[in-house]
Amino acid sequence: MSERVPHGTPESGDPDDFERIVGAETERDPDLAVIEAGSRTLRTQAGPPKPEEIPSRPADPAVDRELREVESALLGRWPETRLEPSLTRIGALMDVLGEPQRAYPSIHITGTNGKTSTARMIEALLASFELRTGRYTSPHVQSVTERISVDGAPVTPERFVEIYRDIAPFLDLVDAAQEHRLSFFEVLTGMAFAAFADAPVDVAVVEVGMGGSWDATNVIDAGVAVVTPVDLDHTDRLGTSPGEIAREKAGVVKQGATVVLAQQPVDAAQVLLKKAVEVDATVARAGMEFGVVAREVAVGGQLLTLRGLGGEYPGVFLPLHGEHQAHNAAVALAAVEAFFGVGSDHARPLDQETVRSAFASVAAPGRMEVVRTSPTVVLDAAHNPAGARAAAAAVSEAFGFARLVGVVGPSGDKDVKGLLEAFEPVLSEVVVTRNSTHRAMDVDALAAIAVEVFGEERVQVEPRLDDALEAAVTLAEEEGEYASAGVLVTGSVITVGEARLLMGRG
C-alpha cells in the first residue's frame, strides 16, 4: 500500500514533481479527467516540425506493464514533497552500490528558476565536444523516464525498468537499516547515478531537486557548481528571503570547486560569495567574468553574442524565447568553459563553431513551447512570480500578441496571487482551471484570487483542463483567422505536461 503524507507532515521538494507519472496509479481527484494516452485530444493543427525529447507510453503492452509496475513501486515511497533533511539514506544507498556517483566528474546545478533549461544547454555543449553525457533533471513533463538521460536522450522504458530492478535488492537493504525508507526522489537519484556509472558517461549534469545542502543529489562532489537566479519559492522550507534561500543552495559549492553564478539579488550574492571564500572556490559571476553582450529576437528564437571566460562568442542562435534563456545560455557556456579549464592562464577558448552548433540544437519542452498554430498555443511551466515575470516578458517579446488568453492551473502551495499579478499585464483574459492531481489548487479559491487581480469580467472558470483549453482557444479564435491572438498555458509543470498530452504532443 502506498505511504501517504499525514496531515501537517513537513514536506520537501518541488510540489510540481509530485506524482507526475503519467498513466501511473496515483492519488487523483475522481471528479477530474485522468490525463493518459488515449484521452480526448483537442482539435489541433500541427505545430513546428521540431522533434521533442518527450517519451510517450511504451507501445509494447508488456513493456508498458513493466514500467507501470516500477512507477507504482516508486510512488509507494515517500513523495518528493516530504522532508526529512538528511543525506544519511542516500549516502547509505551510494555505499551499497559502490559509490557510482564518484565514477565520473559532475556539474551540479541549483537555483530557483532556469535549472532544467541550463542543464540541457550544458549537456548540448558537452556532447558537441564529443563527451558522453548523463543528465539528471526534475520534475518531468510527461514521463518519469525523462529524468535520466544518457547521450542526450531519455533512457528507454526498458532501460528504466532494468535500472530499477538492478538496484531494487539494495533498496531493501538500505530500507531495513534506516528509520525511514528511501524516498521517491532518493531512489530516482540512485538510479540515475548507477545508470551513469554503468553507461559509462564522461560527465554528469545533475540538477538538484530542491535547495542544495540536504538534497539527495548532494552526495556528488562536483568540480563545477552552477547557481541560477535565486528568488522566492518554497519559502516555508528554504527561507523567506533570497539570502536565506541562498544559504541552503550554497551547499552544492564544494572545496576547491568553480562556482558559476547567474545574476543574483544582493543578499543572495553575499551568501554565495561568502561560501565560495570559505571553501576556496573559484568564482565566475554573470556581468563580471561572463555574460550576454548582445541579443536580438530572431525567427524561432534569438541571436546572441556571449562573453565567456575565454572571450566572445558571436553569432550564437538559440532556438528558445526570452531574455532569461539568453542569460541561462551565458551561464551554461561559462560552466562548460570552467569544466574544460578555460579562463586559466594557459587555456584557449572553446571552438566557436562547435559552440554555435550546440546552442542551435537545444530544446526545452514546456518552456515557451509552441504546440499549435492558428491560434498559437504556447506552454510555459512558470510556477512562481519570478518565473511568471520572465515568461510574461518572453511571450510579449517573441510573439507580440494583440490578444493573449491565459490558462492557469497552479499547485495550491504556491504564491498564486504573485504569479497572477505577474501575468496580468499581458493577459487579456484568464481561464482558471486545475490539473488532475490532488495537489492542484481548488478552482473556486483560484477564481477568487483571479477576480481580485483581473476583475470579474476577465476571468472564466473551467474546472477541467480539457474544457479550459477549449474555452481559451475559442476566446482567441474570436479575433478572427488572421488576427494576432494566442493562448498561454502555465502555472505548473503538471498542468503543462497534461496540456501537452491533450494537445496531441504525448
N, C-alpha and C positions, 0 to 999 in steps of 0.2 A: 504494500500500500504506500502511496506517495506520502512523504512528510510534508505537512503544511505549516506555514509560519503562524504561530499563535498570535492572537490579537495583542498588539503592544510590543511584540518582539522587535528589538533593534534590527535594522536591515542595512544591507550594503550593496554596492554595485548599481549600475545604471538600470532603473526600472524599465527602460526600453529594451533591456536584454531579457527580461523575464518571460519565460515560456514562449520564446519565439521559434518554436519548432513547427513549421507549417505542416499541418496534417497529423501531428502527433496528438495523443490523447492528453490534453491539458485542461486545466480548470477554466472553462469559458462560461460566459453568461448564456443560459439556454434560450433567452429571448432574442439573441443576436444571431446573425448568419455566421456559420463557421466558414472561414475562408480556406478552401482547399482546391487542389487541381480538380477541375470538373465543375467548379462553381460557375454561376452565371457570369459571363464575360460581357462587359459593356460594349455596345456597338462602337467601333473604333476604326480609325484609319491607321495604316501602318506608320509608325514613327520613323526616325532616322535609321538607316540600314546598319549602323554601327553595332557590332556584336556585343553582347553583355556577358559579364562574368557571373551570372546568377544561375546556379544549377536548378533544374526542375526536379520533381519527384522522379525516382527511377522508373523507367518504362517496364523493366522486368518485374513482375509481381513478386517473385521470390526475393529479389534484392530489396524491393520496397518493404516487404515484410520484415526482413532482417534489420533494415535501417530503422523502422518504426520500433522494433524491439530495443535497439540501442537508445533511441530517443526516449523511450519510456523509462529505461533504466536511469538515464541521466536526469530526467525530470523527477524521478523518485528521490533524488537527493535534495539537500538544501538548495533553494534557488539562489541565483546570483545576488538577489536583493537582501540576503540575510547576512548580518555582520557578526563575526567573531574574530576580531583583529589579531591575527597570528599567522606567522609563516611556519608554524610547527607541523601542521598536517601536510602542506605541500612539500616542506623540507623532508619529511619522512618518506613521502612518495618518491621524491627525487633520489633519496638514498637507496631505496629498494630497487629502483630502476637502473641504478648505476650512474647517477648524475648525468643524464643525457644532455642537460642544458649547458654543460661545460664542454661539449664536443665540437663547438663551433663558436665563432665570435658573434656578438649581437649588437644591434642598435635598439635602444629602449625608448619608447615614446610615451610621454604623459602630457597633460594639459587638460583644458576644459572642452574646447571645440577644435575640430580640424585634424584630430589624431588619425582617423582612418584614411582620409584623403592624403595626408602627408605620408603615411605608411605605404600607400600604393605608389606614390611618386618615388619614394626611396627604393622600393622594390624594383620599379621600372628602370631606374638609373643603374642599380647594381647589376640587374640582368643584362642591360645593354653592354656592360663591361665584362660579359661572359662569366659571371658568377652565378652559381646555383643558389637560389634564394628559398627561404622559408618565410612565410608571413603569417602572423597570428593577430587577428583583429576581432573586435566585438563592438556592438552586437551585430548579428547577421540581419540581412534584409529579408530573406525568404527561407533559406536553408541553413541549418547548423553547419553543414559541410563547408560553407563559405569561410568559416573562421580559420580554417587550417589550409593554407595554400603552399604548394611546392612548385617551383619553376613557374611562378606567375599564375597558376590556376588552382582553384579549389581541388582538394583531394576528391576522388570519385566516391560515390556512396559505398562501393565495395571496399575501397581502401579505408574509409572512415570506420566501417564495421570491423575490418581486420585490426586496425589500430586499437580500437576499444577492447576487442577480445584478447589481444596480446597483453594488455596491461590489467585486465579485469582481475586475475588472481592476486595481483599486487595490491589492488584497491581493497580487497577483502583483508589482506594482512594489515594494511595501514588502518582501516576502519576498526579492526579488532583491538588495536593498541591505543586508540585515541578516545578522548572523552566524547568528541563529536565526529560524525562521519565526514569524509571529504565532501565538499560541496560540488554542485553542478560546474561552476567555473573552475574550481581546482582540478577536477577530473579532466575537463577540456584542456586546461593548461598543460597537465601532464601528458595528455595525448599529443598535443602539438609538439612539445619538446622531444618526446620519444620519436615521433614521426620525422622530425628534422634530423635527429641523430641517425635514424635508420636510412634516410634517403641516399647518402648524407648530403646536407647542404653546406655551402661555403660560408653563408652568413644568414642569421635570422633577424627579421624585422618584427619586433614584438611591441604590441600596444597594450598598455595597462587596461584593466577592466574599470577600476575606479581608484583615484588617489595615486598612491605610489608606494609608500613605506610598507604597508601591510597588504598590498595587492599580491595575489598569488604569483604573478609574473616576476616579482622582485627577487626570486631566487637566482635570477641570472646576474652576471657580473659584467655589464655591458661597458665596452670601451667608449661608446658614444651614447650620450643621453640627450634626448630631444624634449624640450618643453614648449608645446604650442601655447597660444594665449590662454592665460588663466583668468577665469571670470567666475561669477556666482552660479553655482549649480551644486546639488547635493549639500546644501548649506546645513541641513540637520545632521550630517555625518562628517563633513570635512571642515566646516567653519563658516563664519558669517561675513568674512571679508576676503578679498583676493590674497591678502598676506597670510591669513590663517590657512586658506586652502593650499597656497604655495608651499607651506611648511610640510604638509603631507606629501605633496607631489615631489618635493626636493629629495625624497628618499631614494629615487632612482639614480641619483648622481653618486657614483662610486669613486673610491680613492684613485686619483691619477687619471680619471676619465676626461674626455672632452664633452662639455655641455653646450648644446646649441639652443639658444634662447630666442624664441619669437618675441615680438614687441609685447611688453608686459605692463600692467599697472604698476605704479611706483612702488607700492608696498610689496607686491609680489616679486618684483625685480630685486628689491633689497634682500628678501629672504633667500631667493635663489642664488644671488651673488655671494651672500654670506656662507651658504652651504658649500659653494664651489671653493671658497678660500679654505674652509675647514678641512676639505678632503683633497686639497691641492689639485683641483681640476682646472683644466684649461677652458676658458670661456670664449664663445663666439656669439655676438649679440646682433640681432637684426637692427639695422640702422647704423651700426658701427662697423663691425667686421664684414658684414654681408647685407644684402637687401635687394629690393626692387628698384632698379634705376629708371625704367620707363615701362609703360604698359599702354596698349590701345586695344579697344574692342575689335575683334575680327569675326568673320563668319564662322560660327561653330565654336567660338572660344575667345582667346585673346593672344596678342603678340607681345612678348616680354623681352626686356633686356635685364638680365640678372647680374648682380655683382656677387661673386662667390669669394671664398677665401683665397683663391688663386688668380683672381682677375675677373674681367667682364665676359659675359656670355650673351651676345646679341642674337636677335632673330629666333627666339625660342617661342614656338607655337604651343600653347597649352589648350587642349580641347575641353576646358572647363570654364564655367562662367563665374565672375565675381572677383572683386579686388582681394577678398580673403584667400581665394585659391592662388592668386599670384604670390601672396606672402607665404602661403604654405609651400609653394614651389621653391622660393628662396631658402626656406628652412630645410627642405629636403635636399637641395643641392649642397648647402653647407654641411649637412650631416654626412652625405656621401663623400664630400671632399675630406672631411675630418677622418672618416673611416680609412681613406686611402693615404692620409698623411699630408694632403695638400694644405699649404699655408705655412708649413715648416720651412726652414731655410733652404732646403735642397729639393723640395718637391715642385713639380710642374703642375699647371692647371690641368683639368680633365680635358679630353679631346672634345672640342666644341660640337662637331657633327654628331658624335655619339650622344652627347647631352641633348641636343635638339631632337634626335630620333627618339630618345627615351621619353621625353616630355610629351611628344606628339602622340605617343601610344597610350597615355594614361586614360583610364576610365574610372569613374566614381559613381556607381549605381546609387540612385536615391539622393544624389546631391545635385540639385539644379538639373535633373534629368528630364528630357522631353520624351514623353511616351505616346503622344498623339499630336496630330496637327488638325487644324480646321474644326473646332478651335484648338489652339495649342494647350496641352495639359502638361504641367511641369510638376515634378515631385521633388521635395526637399525635406530632409529629415531634421530640420531645426526643431529643437525641443526645449530651448531656454532663451531668455531675452537676448543674450549676446549672439547666439546663432540666428535668431529671428531677425535681428538688425542686419546681420551680414546677408541673409537670404533676401530681405526686402531690398537692400541696395543692389544686389546682384540681379534680381529679376527686373528691376527698373532699368538698370543699365543695359542689360543684354537684350531685352525684348521690347521695351517701350510700349507696353500695352495701353490702349486708351481705356480699357475696362478690364480689371482683373478680379476674378471671383475666387475667394479662398475656401478651401475645405479643410477644416481644422479639427483634429482629433487627438488631444494630448493625454498624457497619463495624469492621474489625479494628484500626484505629489509634486508637480512642477509649479513654477511661478507662472501660472496660466495668465493672470492679468498682465504681467510684464511682457509675456510672449505676444498676447493680442495687441497690446499697446504698440509694440514694435512693428506689427504688421498693419495697423490701422491706416497709416498714411498712404499705403499702396493698394489696399483692397477696397474695391467699390462696394462689394457685399461679402458676407461671410456665411457659409453653411457650416454650422457646428454639428459634430457627429461624434461617434466613438468607434474604436476598433473592437475586435471580438474578445479581447482578454479582460479578465475581471479587474485589472489594474487601470483600465481606461476611466477617465473622469466621467462622472454622472452627467448625462447630456443636459438635464434641466439646470444643474448647477453651472455647467459651462455656458449655457444660454444666458443665464442671469448675468454672468460676468461679461459676456459678449455684448449684451444690450447696454450695459453700463459704459463700455468702451466705444461701441459703434453707433448706438442708438437703435431703437426697436425696428425702424424701417429698413435697416441694412442687415438684419440678422434673420436667417432661416434655420429651422431646426429639423434635422433628419437623423433619427437615432441609428439607422442602418447605414453603413459606409457605402454600400452599392447605391442606395437611394440618394445619398448625399452627392455622390459623383454625378449621377444622372441629373440632379437638380442644378448643380453648378454648371455642367455642360449646357443645359437648357438655358440658363441665365446668360451664359457667354454667347450662345447662338442667337440670342435676341438682337445682338448688334448687327446681324446680317453676315452673309458669307464672306464679304471682303473687308469687314471691319477688323480692327486690331483688338481682339478680345482673347482672354486666356483664363486658365484655371490653375491655381497653385494649391497642391495638396501637401499639407505639412502638419507639424505638431508632435510627431513621434516617429521613430524608426518603424515601430509596429504598424502604424497607420499607413506609412509609405509602402511598406512591404506588402500589406494586404491590398492596397490600391494598385500596386504594380501587377499583382495577380489578376485583379478584376479588369485591368486594362489590357489583359492578354499578354503580359510580359513574363509569365511564370513558366 
